[in-house]
Amino acid sequence: MLCLANEQVDVMVSEPGRVNELLDEAEAVLRQTPQRFAGILVTRHEPGRYTLALSDAVPFGETREQILS
């Protein structure tokens, strides 16, 4: 499940085999945002729960990951 709000996409994965597919979809949604100065930060909060957000800390055109759990 994808949920878009304020240049951020929350991803909840109920089927582990779909993690990459859903994260790719969320990244594609953020790349369509008319923003030219931020990259994308993927945060894993716990297994199956991710947030993708535009971040000034990530260079434009790049995607970086962080794991909180």
N, C-alpha and C positions, 0 to 999 in steps of 0.2 A: 504494500500500500504506500502511495506517495502523497504527501501533503505539502503544498507550496505556500509559504507565507514570508513576506518581507525579505526577499533574496536568500531564502533558506528553504531547503526541502528536507522534510523528515521522512525517513524510510523505516517501515516496520516489515520485517521478513518473517513469514510464518512457515515458509518452505525453504530450508537451507540451500537447496539446489538452485534457487532463484536469486541468491544474494548478488552475484555479479550482474545479472540482467537488470535487477531493480536499481542498483547503484549506477549502472551505465545510463539508464533512463533518467535518473535524477540529475546526473551530471549534464546530460544533453539539455534538460530543461533549464538549468542554470546558465549554460553557455548561450542560450537565446536571450538572456537578460541584457538589455542595452547598457552594459557596464564595461569600461575599457581599462580599468586600473587594478583590478583584483583578480586573483586566482581563486581556486576552489579548495576549501578545507573539508575533508571528510573526517568526521568524528564518530568513532564506535563507542557508544555509551555502555552497551552490554551486548551479548550475542543476540542478533536479530534486530537491534535498534541502532540506527545511524542518523546523523544529521549531516547534510552537505550545505555549505554556506559560502557565499562570496567573502573573501578575506583579503584585506590589504597586506596582511603578513605573508601572503603567498604571491609570488610574481605572476603577473598576467600571463595566461596561457598554460599555467601549470596546475597540477592537482597534487595535494599532499594529504597524508593521513596521520591521524593521531588516535590512540586507543586510551580510553579512560578506565576500562575494566579489563 
